[in-house]
Amino acid sequence: MNDVFDIRSDLLKLRKTILPMRDLLYRIINSERLHIPAEQKAYFNDIYDHLIKLTSMVEANRDMTSDMRQLPFTQRQSDELYYDDINNYLLYFHPSHLCRRVIWDEL
């Protein structure tokens, strides 16, 4: 579980690095004040596309680590519900309970 937290921490650091770079490149590419030659603009657009892909990959991995953190709790809840169902089933069909039902139905 500590590995998941470490990975998530690394992803957050990476995200904090990528997002400002992406925003800056967007401003540079779409700026009317800067006169960037077409050759360089194509280069910046390529970098910007890579940063967008990296951002989506980081977000997807953050979501996955979040799901991985919640998995033990979800599994535990599922197990508890399963055992509650079994206990209720066993109690319902327990011989003493069946006798009570038969007696109650006769009254």
N, C-alpha and C positions, 0 to 999 in steps of 0.2 A: 504494500500500500504506500510505503514511503517513496518508492520509485514513481508511482503515479503522481504524487505531490511534486516530486522533483521535476518530472517532465512538464507538468502543468506550469510550474514556476518558470522553467526555461521558455515555454511557449509564450507566457506573458511578457517576458523580457524581449523576445523576438518580435512580438506584436508591437511593443512600445518603440522598437527600432524601425520597423517597417512602415507603420502608419504615417509618421511624420515625413519620411522619405517619399512615400507615395503622394501625400498631399502637396509637398513641395514641387515634385515633378509635374503634377497636374497644373499647378500655378504657372510653372515655367512654360509648359507646352501651350497653355491657353492664354498666356499673357499677350496683350496688345502692345505693351511698352517695350518688350524685348523683341528684337528682330533676330530670330534664330534662323540660320540657313537651313534649307530643307533637309540636307544631309544629316545635320545634327538633330533636327527635329525628329527625323525617323529613328535615330539612335535613342533619343529620349523616350519616344513612344514605345520602343521595344523594351526599354528598361521599365517603363510604367506598366506595360502589360505583364511583365514578369512579377512586379511587385503586387499587382492585383491577384495573380495566381497564388503567390506566396501568402497573401492575406487570407484568401479563401482556404488554403491548406491549413494555415495556423488555426483559423476559426473552427474548421472541421475537426482538427485534432484536439482543440480545447473542448469541444462538445463531447468527443469520444472519451477524454479523460474525466469529464464531469460524469458521464454515464458510468464509467468504470468505478468512480468513487461511490456512486449510489448503488451499485450492484449488490454489495454485501447486505445493505439494509433492505433492499427489495427482496433478495433471496430469503433473508431472515423473516420478513413479513409473510412471504409466500409459505414458508415452512410452518409458521405459526398458524396461519389460516388452515393449512392442510391438517395439522395436528388437531386443531379445534374441530374441524369437520369429522375427523376420525373419532375423537372423544365423544362428540355429540351422537354419532352413529352408534358407537359402542354402548353409550348410556341408554339410548333409545331401545336398543335390542338386548339390553341386559336382562337376565331372567327375572330379577325382582321388578324391573320396570314393566316387563310383559305381564307379570301377575297383576300388578296394579292396574294396567290397562284393561285386563280381562274383568277384574272386579269392578272397576269404574264403569265399564260398558254395561255390566249386568245391573247396576243401580239405575 
